[in-house]
Structure formats: structure tokens, C-alpha cells
Amino acid sequence: MDYVMGSSILWLSVLLHCILAPISVSQTAQTQKLEGQAWMDIFNRSKCQPRWVLLNLLNEFPQFSDFLFKPPCVSVQRCAGCCLDEAQSCFPLQAQIIKMQVQVHKTKSDPEYTEISVIQHTECECRRPQVNATLKASRLTATSGDKKVKKRRRKGKKGRGASKNARCEKPRS
């Protein structure tokens, strides 16, 4: 009797192995295929491109802080994403102004429907941030030897109420 029971369990385990083995092989092949597609999918999702973001209207229009917008946020496309070069950032290349209708609640009055204009990015690119490019260009041209450069007057507390010659010098005894 033990022989029959042991052989039955052996045959059952072989049968289960044969049934489940092709499934695990096909899942492995399918997983490998998905991993190959997943990298490209992840890359395409993370690249610099217009993305839907929620824009808080009070942050966008701080001059209307006395009003209550409904809805308080709107969905617009803005440039975001990763660039292949870490020194670059995602910037808008083209944008358009879109109009949206929102409810504006003024203090102690009935709500009004108003159209607001919001910038929406339509095309993006990766480029290096240009920090004070015009300032740097003006400094470069200002150092040329042929042209006289006018010195700009400094603003601030320095020089107020004091004559030109009243510098910090040791008093003569």
C-alpha cells in the first residue's frame, strides 16, 4: 500500500512539474521582453517634455489674494523632465496663452465667472541655464580699450550725506 501511495505522489509531482514548467518559462521570456521595453518606456516617460501639472491660481496670481478661485487649481502643461546631460535643464521652447473660465468669489459678494489667461508650454528642450548672459556680455564689451566706459553710480547707504573727500582717514594731529 505504501508503494502505491508513494508512486502516486511521485507521478502527481511529475505531472504538476510538467504542467507548471512551460508557464514559468513563458513568464520568464515575457518578463525579459517586458524588461527590454520597460527601459525605453521609462526613458520616454522621463525625458524633457510638456507635462500636465496642477497650477495653484493664488500662487500664479498673487495680486488677487483677496479672492477665492473655484477651482483653486487648474491643469496646464509645463516643461519638466530629465536631460541626458546633468548640466542641462528642461526649458520651454514654445508656449501659448490659453484662457480658462473659473469662478471668482470676492468677499461678501456673489461669485462671478471670469476668464483667466495662463501660459501653457507646447515644446521643450534641454539646454544649459543662461545665468545673467546679458550682464556677462555687457561686461565683456565694456572692457574694450577703445571705448570709454561710464561708471554707474552706486545706490545705497554708502555715500549718502558724506562729501566725496570725507573718506575714512586717520585724523592728523
PyMOL commands that place a pseudoatom at each C-alpha (Angstrom):
pseudoatom trace, name=CA, resn=MET, resi=1, chain=A, elem=C, hetatm=0, pos=[0.000, 0.000, 0.000]
pseudoatom trace, name=CA, resn=ASP, resi=2, chain=A, elem=C, hetatm=0, pos=[2.835, 2.358, 0.799]
pseudoatom trace, name=CA, resn=TYR, resi=3, chain=A, elem=C, hetatm=0, pos=[4.331, 1.589, -2.595]
pseudoatom trace, name=CA, resn=VAL, resi=4, chain=A, elem=C, hetatm=0, pos=[1.125, 2.624, -4.402]
pseudoatom trace, name=CA, resn=MET, resi=5, chain=A, elem=C, hetatm=0, pos=[0.812, 5.813, -2.352]
pseudoatom trace, name=CA, resn=GLY, resi=6, chain=A, elem=C, hetatm=0, pos=[4.463, 6.763, -2.903]
pseudoatom trace, name=CA, resn=SER, resi=7, chain=A, elem=C, hetatm=0, pos=[4.322, 6.172, -6.643]
pseudoatom trace, name=CA, resn=SER, resi=8, chain=A, elem=C, hetatm=0, pos=[1.064, 8.155, -6.889]
pseudoatom trace, name=CA, resn=ILE, resi=9, chain=A, elem=C, hetatm=0, pos=[2.657, 11.119, -5.159]
pseudoatom trace, name=CA, resn=LEU, resi=10, chain=A, elem=C, hetatm=0, pos=[5.703, 10.835, -7.424]
pseudoatom trace, name=CA, resn=TRP, resi=11, chain=A, elem=C, hetatm=0, pos=[3.549, 10.765, -10.581]
pseudoatom trace, name=CA, resn=LEU, resi=12, chain=A, elem=C, hetatm=0, pos=[1.457, 13.650, -9.313]
pseudoatom trace, name=CA, resn=SER, resi=13, chain=A, elem=C, hetatm=0, pos=[4.551, 15.771, -8.654]
pseudoatom trace, name=CA, resn=VAL, resi=14, chain=A, elem=C, hetatm=0, pos=[5.967, 14.948, -12.122]
pseudoatom trace, name=CA, resn=LEU, resi=15, chain=A, elem=C, hetatm=0, pos=[2.633, 15.836, -13.717]
pseudoatom trace, name=CA, resn=LEU, resi=16, chain=A, elem=C, hetatm=0, pos=[2.434, 19.132, -11.831]
pseudoatom trace, name=CA, resn=HIS, resi=17, chain=A, elem=C, hetatm=0, pos=[6.018, 19.942, -12.761]
pseudoatom trace, name=CA, resn=CYS, resi=18, chain=A, elem=C, hetatm=0, pos=[5.321, 19.298, -16.454]
pseudoatom trace, name=CA, resn=ILE, resi=19, chain=A, elem=C, hetatm=0, pos=[2.209, 21.463, -16.373]
pseudoatom trace, name=CA, resn=LEU, resi=20, chain=A, elem=C, hetatm=0, pos=[3.765, 24.382, -14.497]
pseudoatom trace, name=CA, resn=ALA, resi=21, chain=A, elem=C, hetatm=0, pos=[7.233, 24.344, -16.101]
pseudoatom trace, name=CA, resn=PRO, resi=22, chain=A, elem=C, hetatm=0, pos=[6.135, 25.748, -19.510]
pseudoatom trace, name=CA, resn=ILE, resi=23, chain=A, elem=C, hetatm=0, pos=[4.189, 28.507, -17.749]
pseudoatom trace, name=CA, resn=SER, resi=24, chain=A, elem=C, hetatm=0, pos=[7.229, 29.640, -15.797]
pseudoatom trace, name=CA, resn=VAL, resi=25, chain=A, elem=C, hetatm=0, pos=[9.392, 29.536, -18.961]
pseudoatom trace, name=CA, resn=SER, resi=26, chain=A, elem=C, hetatm=0, pos=[6.885, 31.629, -20.884]
pseudoatom trace, name=CA, resn=GLN, resi=27, chain=A, elem=C, hetatm=0, pos=[6.640, 34.048, -17.955]
pseudoatom trace, name=CA, resn=THR, resi=28, chain=A, elem=C, hetatm=0, pos=[10.423, 34.354, -17.915]
pseudoatom trace, name=CA, resn=ALA, resi=29, chain=A, elem=C, hetatm=0, pos=[10.546, 35.055, -21.652]
pseudoatom trace, name=CA, resn=GLN, resi=30, chain=A, elem=C, hetatm=0, pos=[7.689, 37.503, -21.319]
pseudoatom trace, name=CA, resn=THR, resi=31, chain=A, elem=C, hetatm=0, pos=[9.403, 39.204, -18.372]
pseudoatom trace, name=CA, resn=GLN, resi=32, chain=A, elem=C, hetatm=0, pos=[12.618, 39.558, -20.371]
pseudoatom trace, name=CA, resn=LYS, resi=33, chain=A, elem=C, hetatm=0, pos=[10.646, 41.072, -23.245]
pseudoatom trace, name=CA, resn=LEU, resi=34, chain=A, elem=C, hetatm=0, pos=[8.933, 43.497, -20.856]
pseudoatom trace, name=CA, resn=GLU, resi=35, chain=A, elem=C, hetatm=0, pos=[12.260, 44.477, -19.281]
pseudoatom trace, name=CA, resn=GLY, resi=36, chain=A, elem=C, hetatm=0, pos=[13.577, 45.381, -22.735]
pseudoatom trace, name=CA, resn=GLN, resi=37, chain=A, elem=C, hetatm=0, pos=[10.541, 47.558, -23.370]
pseudoatom trace, name=CA, resn=ALA, resi=38, chain=A, elem=C, hetatm=0, pos=[10.460, 48.921, -19.842]
pseudoatom trace, name=CA, resn=TRP, resi=39, chain=A, elem=C, hetatm=0, pos=[13.790, 50.760, -20.190]
pseudoatom trace, name=CA, resn=MET, resi=40, chain=A, elem=C, hetatm=0, pos=[12.663, 52.558, -23.342]
pseudoatom trace, name=CA, resn=ASP, resi=41, chain=A, elem=C, hetatm=0, pos=[9.279, 53.247, -21.793]
pseudoatom trace, name=CA, resn=ILE, resi=42, chain=A, elem=C, hetatm=0, pos=[10.908, 54.681, -18.671]
pseudoatom trace, name=CA, resn=PHE, resi=43, chain=A, elem=C, hetatm=0, pos=[13.278, 56.785, -20.788]
pseudoatom trace, name=CA, resn=ASN, resi=44, chain=A, elem=C, hetatm=0, pos=[10.419, 58.185, -22.878]
pseudoatom trace, name=CA, resn=ARG, resi=45, chain=A, elem=C, hetatm=0, pos=[8.371, 58.986, -19.791]
pseudoatom trace, name=CA, resn=SER, resi=46, chain=A, elem=C, hetatm=0, pos=[11.218, 60.773, -18.018]
pseudoatom trace, name=CA, resn=LYS, resi=47, chain=A, elem=C, hetatm=0, pos=[12.611, 62.877, -20.886]
pseudoatom trace, name=CA, resn=CYS, resi=48, chain=A, elem=C, hetatm=0, pos=[12.182, 66.645, -21.132]
pseudoatom trace, name=CA, resn=GLN, resi=49, chain=A, elem=C, hetatm=0, pos=[8.686, 67.315, -22.464]
pseudoatom trace, name=CA, resn=PRO, resi=50, chain=A, elem=C, hetatm=0, pos=[5.458, 69.175, -21.658]
pseudoatom trace, name=CA, resn=ARG, resi=51, chain=A, elem=C, hetatm=0, pos=[3.703, 67.500, -18.736]
pseudoatom trace, name=CA, resn=TRP, resi=52, chain=A, elem=C, hetatm=0, pos=[0.369, 68.073, -17.086]
pseudoatom trace, name=CA, resn=VAL, resi=53, chain=A, elem=C, hetatm=0, pos=[0.824, 69.864, -13.773]
pseudoatom trace, name=CA, resn=LEU, resi=54, chain=A, elem=C, hetatm=0, pos=[-1.580, 71.467, -11.328]
pseudoatom trace, name=CA, resn=LEU, resi=55, chain=A, elem=C, hetatm=0, pos=[-1.187, 75.220, -11.087]
pseudoatom trace, name=CA, resn=ASN, resi=56, chain=A, elem=C, hetatm=0, pos=[-2.350, 76.926, -7.898]
pseudoatom trace, name=CA, resn=LEU, resi=57, chain=A, elem=C, hetatm=0, pos=[-4.159, 80.078, -9.037]
pseudoatom trace, name=CA, resn=LEU, resi=58, chain=A, elem=C, hetatm=0, pos=[-3.374, 82.058, -5.885]
pseudoatom trace, name=CA, resn=ASN, resi=59, chain=A, elem=C, hetatm=0, pos=[0.343, 81.379, -6.405]
pseudoatom trace, name=CA, resn=GLU, resi=60, chain=A, elem=C, hetatm=0, pos=[0.069, 82.292, -10.089]
pseudoatom trace, name=CA, resn=PHE, resi=61, chain=A, elem=C, hetatm=0, pos=[-1.961, 85.466, -9.445]
pseudoatom trace, name=CA, resn=PRO, resi=62, chain=A, elem=C, hetatm=0, pos=[-0.838, 86.791, -6.035]
pseudoatom trace, name=CA, resn=GLN, resi=63, chain=A, elem=C, hetatm=0, pos=[-2.407, 90.193, -6.765]
pseudoatom trace, name=CA, resn=PHE, resi=64, chain=A, elem=C, hetatm=0, pos=[-5.823, 88.517, -6.318]
pseudoatom trace, name=CA, resn=SER, resi=65, chain=A, elem=C, hetatm=0, pos=[-5.140, 87.187, -2.834]
pseudoatom trace, name=CA, resn=ASP, resi=66, chain=A, elem=C, hetatm=0, pos=[-8.410, 88.712, -1.587]
pseudoatom trace, name=CA, resn=PHE, resi=67, chain=A, elem=C, hetatm=0, pos=[-10.385, 86.471, -3.955]
pseudoatom trace, name=CA, resn=LEU, resi=68, chain=A, elem=C, hetatm=0, pos=[-11.296, 82.822, -3.767]
pseudoatom trace, name=CA, resn=PHE, resi=69, chain=A, elem=C, hetatm=0, pos=[-10.946, 80.860, -7.015]
pseudoatom trace, name=CA, resn=LYS, resi=70, chain=A, elem=C, hetatm=0, pos=[-13.051, 77.811, -7.827]
pseudoatom trace, name=CA, resn=PRO, resi=71, chain=A, elem=C, hetatm=0, pos=[-11.416, 75.539, -8.755]
pseudoatom trace, name=CA, resn=PRO, resi=72, chain=A, elem=C, hetatm=0, pos=[-8.353, 76.692, -6.791]
pseudoatom trace, name=CA, resn=CYS, resi=73, chain=A, elem=C, hetatm=0, pos=[-6.037, 74.792, -9.175]
pseudoatom trace, name=CA, resn=VAL, resi=74, chain=A, elem=C, hetatm=0, pos=[-6.059, 74.289, -12.940]
pseudoatom trace, name=CA, resn=SER, resi=75, chain=A, elem=C, hetatm=0, pos=[-4.273, 71.710, -15.040]
pseudoatom trace, name=CA, resn=VAL, resi=76, chain=A, elem=C, hetatm=0, pos=[-1.775, 73.052, -17.606]
pseudoatom trace, name=CA, resn=GLN, resi=77, chain=A, elem=C, hetatm=0, pos=[1.219, 71.676, -19.472]
pseudoatom trace, name=CA, resn=ARG, resi=78, chain=A, elem=C, hetatm=0, pos=[4.638, 72.840, -18.304]
pseudoatom trace, name=CA, resn=CYS, resi=79, chain=A, elem=C, hetatm=0, pos=[8.124, 71.703, -19.268]
pseudoatom trace, name=CA, resn=ALA, resi=80, chain=A, elem=C, hetatm=0, pos=[9.609, 69.121, -16.936]
pseudoatom trace, name=CA, resn=GLY, resi=81, chain=A, elem=C, hetatm=0, pos=[11.737, 66.014, -17.124]
pseudoatom trace, name=CA, resn=CYS, resi=82, chain=A, elem=C, hetatm=0, pos=[15.308, 64.805, -17.221]
pseudoatom trace, name=CA, resn=CYS, resi=83, chain=A, elem=C, hetatm=0, pos=[18.069, 65.727, -19.642]
pseudoatom trace, name=CA, resn=LEU, resi=84, chain=A, elem=C, hetatm=0, pos=[20.845, 63.321, -20.597]
pseudoatom trace, name=CA, resn=ASP, resi=85, chain=A, elem=C, hetatm=0, pos=[23.478, 65.902, -19.622]
pseudoatom trace, name=CA, resn=GLU, resi=86, chain=A, elem=C, hetatm=0, pos=[23.302, 66.763, -15.918]
pseudoatom trace, name=CA, resn=ALA, resi=87, chain=A, elem=C, hetatm=0, pos=[24.475, 70.319, -16.644]
pseudoatom trace, name=CA, resn=GLN, resi=88, chain=A, elem=C, hetatm=0, pos=[21.347, 70.940, -18.730]
pseudoatom trace, name=CA, resn=SER, resi=89, chain=A, elem=C, hetatm=0, pos=[17.808, 71.681, -17.623]
pseudoatom trace, name=CA, resn=CYS, resi=90, chain=A, elem=C, hetatm=0, pos=[14.411, 71.402, -19.282]
pseudoatom trace, name=CA, resn=PHE, resi=91, chain=A, elem=C, hetatm=0, pos=[13.216, 74.765, -20.671]
pseudoatom trace, name=CA, resn=PRO, resi=92, chain=A, elem=C, hetatm=0, pos=[10.215, 75.795, -22.775]
pseudoatom trace, name=CA, resn=LEU, resi=93, chain=A, elem=C, hetatm=0, pos=[10.927, 76.311, -26.463]
pseudoatom trace, name=CA, resn=GLN, resi=94, chain=A, elem=C, hetatm=0, pos=[7.392, 77.336, -27.404]
pseudoatom trace, name=CA, resn=ALA, resi=95, chain=A, elem=C, hetatm=0, pos=[4.407, 78.364, -25.321]
pseudoatom trace, name=CA, resn=GLN, resi=96, chain=A, elem=C, hetatm=0, pos=[0.888, 79.560, -25.848]
pseudoatom trace, name=CA, resn=ILE, resi=97, chain=A, elem=C, hetatm=0, pos=[-1.576, 81.511, -23.767]
pseudoatom trace, name=CA, resn=ILE, resi=98, chain=A, elem=C, hetatm=0, pos=[-4.769, 79.637, -23.023]
pseudoatom trace, name=CA, resn=LYS, resi=99, chain=A, elem=C, hetatm=0, pos=[-7.918, 81.035, -21.469]
pseudoatom trace, name=CA, resn=MET, resi=100, chain=A, elem=C, hetatm=0, pos=[-9.891, 79.219, -18.804]
pseudoatom trace, name=CA, resn=GLN, resi=101, chain=A, elem=C, hetatm=0, pos=[-13.158, 80.055, -17.148]
pseudoatom trace, name=CA, resn=VAL, resi=102, chain=A, elem=C, hetatm=0, pos=[-13.156, 79.981, -13.354]
pseudoatom trace, name=CA, resn=GLN, resi=103, chain=A, elem=C, hetatm=0, pos=[-15.415, 81.211, -10.591]
pseudoatom trace, name=CA, resn=VAL, resi=104, chain=A, elem=C, hetatm=0, pos=[-14.145, 84.143, -8.561]
pseudoatom trace, name=CA, resn=HIS, resi=105, chain=A, elem=C, hetatm=0, pos=[-15.613, 84.753, -5.123]
pseudoatom trace, name=CA, resn=LYS, resi=106, chain=A, elem=C, hetatm=0, pos=[-15.000, 88.257, -3.854]
pseudoatom trace, name=CA, resn=THR, resi=107, chain=A, elem=C, hetatm=0, pos=[-15.518, 88.968, -0.197]
pseudoatom trace, name=CA, resn=LYS, resi=108, chain=A, elem=C, hetatm=0, pos=[-19.227, 89.290, 0.666]
pseudoatom trace, name=CA, resn=SER, resi=109, chain=A, elem=C, hetatm=0, pos=[-20.486, 89.157, -2.912]
pseudoatom trace, name=CA, resn=ASP, resi=110, chain=A, elem=C, hetatm=0, pos=[-21.915, 86.629, -5.331]
pseudoatom trace, name=CA, resn=PRO, resi=111, chain=A, elem=C, hetatm=0, pos=[-19.483, 84.503, -7.354]
pseudoatom trace, name=CA, resn=GLU, resi=112, chain=A, elem=C, hetatm=0, pos=[-18.645, 85.673, -10.863]
pseudoatom trace, name=CA, resn=TYR, resi=113, chain=A, elem=C, hetatm=0, pos=[-17.381, 83.689, -13.828]
pseudoatom trace, name=CA, resn=THR, resi=114, chain=A, elem=C, hetatm=0, pos=[-14.124, 85.103, -15.150]
pseudoatom trace, name=CA, resn=GLU, resi=115, chain=A, elem=C, hetatm=0, pos=[-11.694, 84.133, -17.892]
pseudoatom trace, name=CA, resn=ILE, resi=116, chain=A, elem=C, hetatm=0, pos=[-8.090, 83.865, -16.826]
pseudoatom trace, name=CA, resn=SER, resi=117, chain=A, elem=C, hetatm=0, pos=[-5.075, 83.619, -19.127]
pseudoatom trace, name=CA, resn=VAL, resi=118, chain=A, elem=C, hetatm=0, pos=[-2.437, 81.033, -18.293]
pseudoatom trace, name=CA, resn=ILE, resi=119, chain=A, elem=C, hetatm=0, pos=[0.792, 80.132, -20.098]
pseudoatom trace, name=CA, resn=GLN, resi=120, chain=A, elem=C, hetatm=0, pos=[0.967, 76.563, -21.358]
pseudoatom trace, name=CA, resn=HIS, resi=121, chain=A, elem=C, hetatm=0, pos=[4.214, 75.095, -22.717]
pseudoatom trace, name=CA, resn=THR, resi=122, chain=A, elem=C, hetatm=0, pos=[3.900, 73.294, -26.044]
pseudoatom trace, name=CA, resn=GLU, resi=123, chain=A, elem=C, hetatm=0, pos=[7.509, 72.351, -26.827]
pseudoatom trace, name=CA, resn=CYS, resi=124, chain=A, elem=C, hetatm=0, pos=[10.536, 71.838, -24.579]
pseudoatom trace, name=CA, resn=GLU, resi=125, chain=A, elem=C, hetatm=0, pos=[14.286, 71.398, -24.970]
pseudoatom trace, name=CA, resn=CYS, resi=126, chain=A, elem=C, hetatm=0, pos=[17.309, 70.593, -22.854]
pseudoatom trace, name=CA, resn=ARG, resi=127, chain=A, elem=C, hetatm=0, pos=[19.872, 73.400, -22.611]
pseudoatom trace, name=CA, resn=ARG, resi=128, chain=A, elem=C, hetatm=0, pos=[22.303, 74.924, -20.176]
pseudoatom trace, name=CA, resn=PRO, resi=129, chain=A, elem=C, hetatm=0, pos=[20.841, 77.643, -17.973]
pseudoatom trace, name=CA, resn=GLN, resi=130, chain=A, elem=C, hetatm=0, pos=[21.934, 81.096, -19.121]
pseudoatom trace, name=CA, resn=VAL, resi=131, chain=A, elem=C, hetatm=0, pos=[22.672, 82.930, -15.897]
pseudoatom trace, name=CA, resn=ASN, resi=132, chain=A, elem=C, hetatm=0, pos=[22.950, 86.682, -16.474]
pseudoatom trace, name=CA, resn=ALA, resi=133, chain=A, elem=C, hetatm=0, pos=[24.032, 86.178, -20.101]
pseudoatom trace, name=CA, resn=THR, resi=134, chain=A, elem=C, hetatm=0, pos=[23.297, 89.811, -20.972]
pseudoatom trace, name=CA, resn=LEU, resi=135, chain=A, elem=C, hetatm=0, pos=[25.215, 91.049, -17.930]
pseudoatom trace, name=CA, resn=LYS, resi=136, chain=A, elem=C, hetatm=0, pos=[28.255, 88.956, -18.844]
pseudoatom trace, name=CA, resn=ALA, resi=137, chain=A, elem=C, hetatm=0, pos=[28.084, 90.162, -22.455]
pseudoatom trace, name=CA, resn=SER, resi=138, chain=A, elem=C, hetatm=0, pos=[27.953, 93.811, -21.349]
pseudoatom trace, name=CA, resn=ARG, resi=139, chain=A, elem=C, hetatm=0, pos=[30.958, 93.296, -19.083]
pseudoatom trace, name=CA, resn=LEU, resi=140, chain=A, elem=C, hetatm=0, pos=[32.934, 91.778, -21.932]
pseudoatom trace, name=CA, resn=THR, resi=141, chain=A, elem=C, hetatm=0, pos=[32.215, 94.693, -24.276]
pseudoatom trace, name=CA, resn=ALA, resi=142, chain=A, elem=C, hetatm=0, pos=[32.830, 97.238, -21.514]
pseudoatom trace, name=CA, resn=THR, resi=143, chain=A, elem=C, hetatm=0, pos=[36.462, 96.176, -21.113]
pseudoatom trace, name=CA, resn=SER, resi=144, chain=A, elem=C, hetatm=0, pos=[37.488, 97.053, -24.669]
pseudoatom trace, name=CA, resn=GLY, resi=145, chain=A, elem=C, hetatm=0, pos=[40.332, 99.585, -24.751]
pseudoatom trace, name=CA, resn=ASP, resi=146, chain=A, elem=C, hetatm=0, pos=[38.999, 101.949, -27.431]
pseudoatom trace, name=CA, resn=LYS, resi=147, chain=A, elem=C, hetatm=0, pos=[35.735, 102.909, -25.770]
pseudoatom trace, name=CA, resn=LYS, resi=148, chain=A, elem=C, hetatm=0, pos=[35.321, 104.931, -22.610]
pseudoatom trace, name=CA, resn=VAL, resi=149, chain=A, elem=C, hetatm=0, pos=[33.083, 103.243, -20.125]
pseudoatom trace, name=CA, resn=LYS, resi=150, chain=A, elem=C, hetatm=0, pos=[30.809, 105.312, -17.931]
pseudoatom trace, name=CA, resn=LYS, resi=151, chain=A, elem=C, hetatm=0, pos=[30.890, 104.278, -14.316]
pseudoatom trace, name=CA, resn=ARG, resi=152, chain=A, elem=C, hetatm=0, pos=[27.487, 103.743, -12.816]
pseudoatom trace, name=CA, resn=ARG, resi=153, chain=A, elem=C, hetatm=0, pos=[26.650, 105.466, -9.613]
pseudoatom trace, name=CA, resn=ARG, resi=154, chain=A, elem=C, hetatm=0, pos=[26.189, 103.104, -6.697]
pseudoatom trace, name=CA, resn=LYS, resi=155, chain=A, elem=C, hetatm=0, pos=[22.951, 103.153, -4.825]
pseudoatom trace, name=CA, resn=GLY, resi=156, chain=A, elem=C, hetatm=0, pos=[22.657, 102.528, -1.153]
pseudoatom trace, name=CA, resn=LYS, resi=157, chain=A, elem=C, hetatm=0, pos=[23.791, 103.986, 2.132]
pseudoatom trace, name=CA, resn=LYS, resi=158, chain=A, elem=C, hetatm=0, pos=[27.401, 104.398, 1.086]
pseudoatom trace, name=CA, resn=GLY, resi=159, chain=A, elem=C, hetatm=0, pos=[27.990, 107.981, 0.047]
pseudoatom trace, name=CA, resn=ARG, resi=160, chain=A, elem=C, hetatm=0, pos=[24.737, 109.429, 1.412]
pseudoatom trace, name=CA, resn=GLY, resi=161, chain=A, elem=C, hetatm=0, pos=[25.246, 112.562, 3.421]
pseudoatom trace, name=CA, resn=ALA, resi=162, chain=A, elem=C, hetatm=0, pos=[29.024, 112.483, 3.137]
pseudoatom trace, name=CA, resn=SER, resi=163, chain=A, elem=C, hetatm=0, pos=[31.204, 114.571, 0.868]
pseudoatom trace, name=CA, resn=LYS, resi=164, chain=A, elem=C, hetatm=0, pos=[33.427, 112.981, -1.758]
pseudoatom trace, name=CA, resn=ASN, resi=165, chain=A, elem=C, hetatm=0, pos=[36.615, 113.757, 0.093]
pseudoatom trace, name=CA, resn=ALA, resi=166, chain=A, elem=C, hetatm=0, pos=[35.400, 112.649, 3.524]
pseudoatom trace, name=CA, resn=ARG, resi=167, chain=A, elem=C, hetatm=0, pos=[36.952, 109.213, 3.487]
pseudoatom trace, name=CA, resn=CYS, resi=168, chain=A, elem=C, hetatm=0, pos=[37.998, 107.206, 6.480]
pseudoatom trace, name=CA, resn=GLU, resi=169, chain=A, elem=C, hetatm=0, pos=[41.453, 108.536, 7.186]
pseudoatom trace, name=CA, resn=LYS, resi=170, chain=A, elem=C, hetatm=0, pos=[43.451, 108.879, 10.332]
pseudoatom trace, name=CA, resn=PRO, resi=171, chain=A, elem=C, hetatm=0, pos=[42.946, 112.277, 11.853]
pseudoatom trace, name=CA, resn=ARG, resi=172, chain=A, elem=C, hetatm=0, pos=[46.035, 114.482, 11.574]
pseudoatom trace, name=CA, resn=SER, resi=173, chain=A, elem=C, hetatm=0, pos=[47.414, 115.618, 14.847]
for i in range(1, 173): cmd.bond("trace and resi %d" % i, "trace and resi %d" % (i + 1))
show_as sticks, trace
zoom trace
